[in-house]
Amino acid sequence: MTSERGEWRHIAVPYALLVLTMLFWAGNSIVGRAMRDDIPPLTLTWIRWVGSATVLMPFALRQAWAERAEIRKGWPALLLLGVTGMCIFNSLLYTGLHYTTASNALLIQAMIPALVLMLGALFFGDRTPVLRIVGVGLSTVGVGFIVFKGSLEAVLGLHLGPGDLLILGACVVWAIYTLCLRLAPPIAPMSLLLVTVLIGVIGTAPLAWTERAQIAEIVLTPEVIGACLYVSIFPSALSYLFYNAAVVRIGPGATGQTIALMPLFGAWLAVFLLGEKLYAFHVVGMALIFAGIALSGLALVRAKQ
C-alpha cells in the first residue's frame, strides 16, 4: 500500500500539469475559431511560434547553446518533432478551424489517445495494459456524451466536412509527434522546446508568406493582440513544455489519454465565458472521462511496482 501511494504521488505532478495543458489547448481551439476572420490560419501558426520563441529565448538559449553538440547529433529527431508537432499539426488545426466548429475540433482531437495506442503498437511495438485500453474507451465514450449531448440521433447524424477531415489529419500528426518524443536527444526540456519551436518558426514562414495578401488586411485590435499573446504563451511555450515532460515521466499512452479532457474543458469554457448551461450529459461525460483517466493512472502505478 505504501509503495502504491508513493507511485501515485510520483505521477500526480505530471497529471496536474497535463490538466493545465488541456485547459490551455481547449482555449486554443476556441481562440483559433474566434479569430478565423481576423487572422489567416497559417499566419496565426507562424505568429504563435515567433511569439513562443521570443518568450523562451531568455530562459532556454544559454542551455541550448551549452548542449549544441547533442543538438547537432540529434538533429534528425529534432527536425521530425519540429515539423510534425509545430509546423504540420498547427497548420492543419488552424486551417480546419476555418471550416468547422471548435466543438467539432475538440471532439475529433479526443481520438488522439486511441491513435497513440494504435500507432505505438504498430510502429514501436508498444504493449498496452488492459486497464489503459478500458480507460481510453471510457474516456472516449465520455467525450461522446458531452459533444453529442447524450443523443443517439446526434451520433447517427454526424457528418464530417472538409474542416473536420483537416482536424483528423492533425490528430494523426500529433499522435506521431507524441510517440516520436522518445527519439529526442538527451537535452534539457527547455532546449528541446526552443529548438523545435525555432524549427516551427522557420518551417511555417513560407506557409504564412502564401497569405501575404490577407496579412495586409489584419487589424491590430485588442482582441487580435490578446489572441496572439495567448496562443504564443499558454498553449505553446507552457503547454508543450508540460506535455513533453509528461511523456518522459508517464509515457506517451497515459499522456495522450488526457487529451480527452479538452472537450470537457471546452464545455466548461462555454458555460463560464459564453453563458451556456450545464446539463446532465455533461456530468455523465465528465464522470466517464475522469474514470478512464483514473484507470490509466492505476495501470501506470501497477506497471511501476
N, C-alpha and C positions, 0 to 999 in steps of 0.2 A: 504493500500500500504506500509506504514512504517513497519507494522508487517511482511509482506511478505518479504521485503528487509532484515529485521533482521533475519528471518529464513534462507534466502539464505546465509547470512554471517555466520550463525551458522554451516551450513553444508559445507561451502567452504573448510575449513581446512581438514576434513576427505576425501573429494573428491580429494583435491590436493595430499594428502599423498597416496591415492589409485592409482593415476596416476603414481607416482613414483614406487609403488609396482608392478603394472602391467608391467612397463618397466623392472624392475629387474627380474620379473618372466619370461618375454619373453626371456630375455637373459639367464635365467637358462635353458630353453628348448634347446636353441641353443648350450650352453656350454655342456649340457648333451649329445646331439647328437654328437658334435665335439669330445668329449673325449671318445666315446664308445669303441675305440680300445686301449685306453691308461689306463683307469681305469675301473675295473669291476663295474657294476651298484650298487650292494648292498654295496660294499666298498665305492663308492662315497657317498652314502647316509650316511654311518657311519662317514666318514671324514667330511661331511657337518655339522653334529650335534656336533662332537667333536670340530671343529673349532668355531662353533657358541657359544657353551658353554664356550669356552676359552675367546671369545670376551665379553660375557655377565657377566661372574663371577665378575670382578672388580666393575661393576655397580649395579648388582642385588643381590649379595649374602647376603649382610647385611640386605637388606629389606626383602628378603625371610626368613632369619633366624628370624627376628622380627615377621613375620607372620606365623611362623611354626605351631601354634595352628590351625589357619584357614586352613592351607595346610593339616594338618592331618585330619581335619573334612571333607574336600572336596576332599579327595584322590580318590574316585571312579570317579568323573567327570574329575579330572586332568589326571587320568590314561586313561580314554576314549579319551580325547583330545590328549594326547601324542601318544597313539597307532595309532589313525586314522590320525591325521594331520602330525605327524613326521615319524612314522615307516611305516605304510602301504602305504599311499599316495606316498611318495617319492620313496619307493622301487618299486612300480608299475610304477611310472613315468620314472625313470631312466632305468628300465629294458625294458619298452616299447620303449624307445628311441633307444635301440639297434636294433630294428626291424622295426621301421617306421621313417619317416622324422620329423624334427622339425615342418615343416608346418602342417603336419597332426596332430601332437600332439597339436599344438596351436588351430587348428580348433576344435578338439574334446573337448578341455578344454572350448571352448566357449559355450558348452552345460551346464556348471555348473549353470549359472543363472536360467535356466528353471528347473534344478534338485532341486535347493534350494527352488524354489517356490512350486514345486510339493511335495517334501518330507516334507516341512514345513507345508503344508496344511494337508498332510496325518498323520504325527506323532505329530504335535504340534497344529493343528487346526488353523494355521495362515490364516488370511484373506488378500488377496492381492488386492489393488486398481486396477481398470480397467486401469488407466493410466500407472501403472507399468507393467501390463501384456502386454499392447500395446508397451511399451518401450522395454521390453525384446524381443518381437517379432521383432521390428525394428532393434535392435542391432544384433540379430541372423541373420537376412537377410543380414545386412551389412557385417558380418563376411563371410557369404557365397559368397557375391560378390567379396571379396578380395581373398579368397582361391580358388574359382572356376573360377576366372578371368571373371566373368560375363557370363560364358558359360553354357547353359543348358546341353549340351552334357557332359561336365565335371561332372555335378551333377549326370546324369544318369549313368555315367561310374564309379562312386565311388565304391571302393572295400575296405572292412575292413579286414586287415590281423591280425595275432596274436598280433603284437605290438600295433595296433590300439585298439584292444579289451582290452589290458592291460591298455592303457591310459583311455579308457572308464570306466574301473573299478576304476581307480584312481580318476576320476571325481566324481563318486558316493560317494566314501570315503570322498573326500574333501567337498562335499555338506553336508554330515553328520557332519563333523568337524565344518563347518560354523554354522550350526543350533545348535549344542551342546555347542557352546561358551556361550550361555545363561545360561548353567548349572554350569559354573565356579564359584568357591567360591569367596567371596568378598575380593580379594587381589589385590595388585598393579599390573599393566600390566607387569612390568619387572619381578616381582616374578612369575607371571603366565607363562611368556615365558621361564624363566630359568628352572622352574620345568618341563614343557613339553619337553623342549629341552633335559634335562637330561634323561627323560624317553626315548626320541629318541635315545640317546647315548647307553643306556642300552639295549633297545629293538632291535636295529639294529646290535649290536655287534655279536650275534650268527649268524645272516644272513651273515655278512661280513666274518665270520670265514669259511663259506662254500666255499668261493672264495679264500682261502689262497694260493692255488697253483698259481692262477693268480696274487695275490698280490705280490708274489716274482718277478714277471716279470715287475712290474711298474718301469718306468724310470723317475726320477725326473728332467724332462726338465723344462725350464722356463714356457712353456705353461701349463704343468701339475700343477706346483706350483701356477701359476696365476689362473687357473680354480678352484683349491681347495680354494684359498683365496676368490675368487669371490662368489662361492656358499655358503661359510660359513658366509659371511658378508652381502651381498646385498639382495639376495632372501631369506635369513634365518633370521638373527638377526634383520635387519631393517624391512624387508617386513612383517614378522609375527607380529612384534610389531605394525606396521601401520595398518595391516589388522584387527587384534584383536581389536584395539582401534576403528576402523571404525564401526565394528559390534556393539559395545556398543553405539556409537553415532548415527548411522543412520539405524541400523538394518541389519539382515542377507540378506534380499532380495535386498535392494539397494546396499549393499556392494558387494554381489555376482555378481550383474549385471555388475560391472565394469570389470570383468574378460573378457568380450567381447573385451576389449581394447588390450588384449595380441596378437591376430593375427595381429592387426593393427600395434602395435609396432614391431612385428616380421618382417612385411613387410618393415617398416622404417629401421630397423637394417640391413636388406638385401640390401637396397638401399645404406646406408651410409658405411657399412662395406664390403659388397661384390660387390658393384658397379652395382647392379641390377637397372632396370629402374622403374620409377613410371608411371602407366598407368591410363586411365580414370576410370577403375573399382576400382582402389584404392581410387580415390576421391569419387565415389559414395558410396563405402563401408564405408569410414570414415564419410561421412555425415550422413548415416543411424545409425551408431554406436553412434555418438555423439547426434543425435536426440533422440535415445532411452534412453540414459543415462539422457539427459535433462528432458525427460518426467518422468522418475523415480524420479529425483530430485524434479520436480514440485509436484508429488504425495506426496512426503515426506513433502514438505513445507505445502501443504494443510492439511495433516493429523495432523500437529503440531499446526495449527491455532485454 
